[in-house]
Amino acid sequence: MAVVARRHTPEVEEAETIATRGVVHHLPNALTAARLLAIPFFVVLELDARGGHSWPAGLLFAAASLTDWFDGYLARRLNVSSRFGRLADPLADRLLIGAAVLLLWHNNRVPLLVLALVIGRDLILIGGFSVAADRGYELSVLYLGKTATFVLMMGLGLIMFSHPGATVPDVVLDVGVVLSLAAGAVYVVTVGRRLRT
C-alpha cells in the first residue's frame, strides 16, 4: 500500500491552526446547547422516579449542571463571547433548574413555596431582561448569581440522590433559594437604574 506524505508548509500549518481554533472557540456554545438538549431527557427520567429519588436523573442533572461551569470557564480561558452564549447560557440554567424544581414538587420533595419563589423570580428576571434588551442594554452575570445557581443545582441534585427525609439536601436548597432571591433583587435594582438613565 502506498503512503502519500503531505508536506507541512507554513500555509498549511496556519490553516490547520485556524481550523482548530475555530472548533475550540465554539466549545462553550456547544456545551450550552448540550445542556438545553439534556433537559427533555432529564424530565423523562425524573418523571419515572419514585418519590423524586433517581440516580439516573440525578447523574444527568449533575452532568448538565457541570457544563454550566465548564462553558463559562472555557469562554473566559479562550476569551470568546457571543450573543448566543450570553442569552442561551442563563436561559439553559433557568430551564434546567425550573424543570427540576417543578418535578421535585410534583414528587412531594420540594414545598410549594420554593417552587413559587424560584419560578416567580425567574419570570420576573426574564421580563426585566427582555425590557432591558429592547432598550439596548445587556446585563453581565453577577458572581452572586452564579453562586446562587451553583448552590441551587447542588441542592436539587442532592435531593434526587437522597431519599425523603434527608435534611442536608433541603438545607442546601434553602440556602440556594435565599442567594437566588438576593441576586434577583440586585438584578432588578440594576435594570431599574439603567432604564431610568
N, C-alpha and C positions, 0 to 999 in steps of 0.2 A: 504494500500500500504506500502510495507516495505521500509525503508530508510536505505541505507548502508552508514555507516560512514567510511571515509577514514582517516587513521592515517597519520598525517603530521610528518614524520621523518625528521631529518636534511638532509638526502639524497634527499628526495622528494622535500623539500623546495629549496635546492640548484639547483636541476634540473629545477624547475619552474622559479627560478631567472635567470638561464642561458637562458632558452627559451624566457623569457620576454625581456631580454637584446638583444637577437638576433633579435627579431621583431623590437624593438625600434631603434636598430642600423641601420636597413635597411630603416627607415623612410625618411632620406634625399634623398636617391636614388629613393625611391618610389615617392616622390614629384617631383623630376626632370623628372621621366618617365611620371608622370601625366601631367606635363607641355608640354612635347612633344606630348602626345596623345591629348591634348586640341587644338593644332594648327589646325588640319583639321576642327574641329567643328567651331572654330573661323573664319576660312576662309569662310565657308559656310554662316555663319551669316552675315559677313561683305559684302560678295558679294551680298547679298539680301538687303543690306541697301541702302537707297536713299540719295545720296549726302554724303555718309560716316557716316551719323548720325544714330547710332543704339545703343539703350540701352542694348539689349541682347548681342551684340558683345562686347560692352564696358565693361559690367559686367564680361563676360567670360575672356576678356583680363586682366582686373584688378585682377581677382582671380588667373589666371595663373601667372601674374606678382608677386603677393604676395608670391606664392610658391618659387620664386627665393630668396626672403629674408628669408623665413621660413626654407628652406632646408639648407641654409648657417648657420643660427642661430643654428639649431639642430646639424649640423656637428661640429660646434665649441663647443657647450654645451656638447655634448656626446663624444667629442674628437675622432671622427671617420673620416676616409678618405679612399677613394677607387679610383682606376684608372677610373672606370665608372663615378664616380661623377666629377672628375677633367676634364674629356673630355666631358661628356654629359651636364653638367650644363651650361658652356658657349655656347655650341652648341645650346641648347634649347633657351637660351636668344637671340642668333643671329637669329635663325629661326623665333622666335615669333616676334621680332622687324622687321625683314626683311619682313615678311608676312604683318604686319600692315602697314609699310611704302608703300609697293607696292600697297596694296589695297586702301589705302587712296589717293595715287597718281592717281590710276585708277578712283577714285571718285572725282578728282579735289580738294582734300582737302590739298594735300601736293605738293609743287613745285618739278619739275624735278631735280633741283639742290640738294635738300635734299635727294631725292631718290638716286641720283648718289653718293653723299658723304657717306651716310650710307652703301649702298650695296658695294661700292668700298672699303671703309675702312675695312669692314668685310671680303671681298675676299682677300685683302692684308694680313690681320692678319691670316686668315685660312692658307694661303700659307706659311706665316712665321712660324706659329706653327707647320705645317707639316714638314718643313725643320728642325726646332729645335728638334722635336720629333725623326726624323731619326738620328740625331746626339746624341741622348740620353739626351736631355735637356727637362725639364718640367718647364714651366713658372708659377709663382704664380700670383694670381689675385691681381691687384693693387686697392687701395682704390679709386683712381681717376676713374678707370674703372668701379667699382661698382657704384660709384656716378653717372657717366655718364649714365650707364644702367638704374638706377632708374629714373633720370630726363627724359630720352628719353621715358621710359614707361609711366611716368606721362603725358608728353606732348601728346603722341599718344592717351592715354586713354581719356584725356580731349577733344581732337578733336572729338572722337567718341561720347562723351556725349553732345557736343555742336553743334549748327547749324553753317553753313557757315557764315563767317564774324566776328566771335568771335576773339578777339585779344589775350587774355591771353593764350589760348592753343598754339597758334603759337609762342608766345614769349618763353614759357616753352620748346617747342620742339626745337627752335633755340638754346637755352642755352644748351640743351642736346646734340645737334649735335656738338657744339663747344667743349664741355667737352669730347665727344667721340673721336673727332679728336685729341685732346691733349693727351688723354690716348693712342690712337693708335700710336701716334708719340713716346711716351715713350716705348711702347712695341716693335716698330720697332728698336729703338736705342738699347734696351736691347738685342734683338735677334741678332742684328749685332755685338754687343760686344762679346756675348758668342760664336758666330760662328768664330770669329777671334782668340779666345783663344785656 
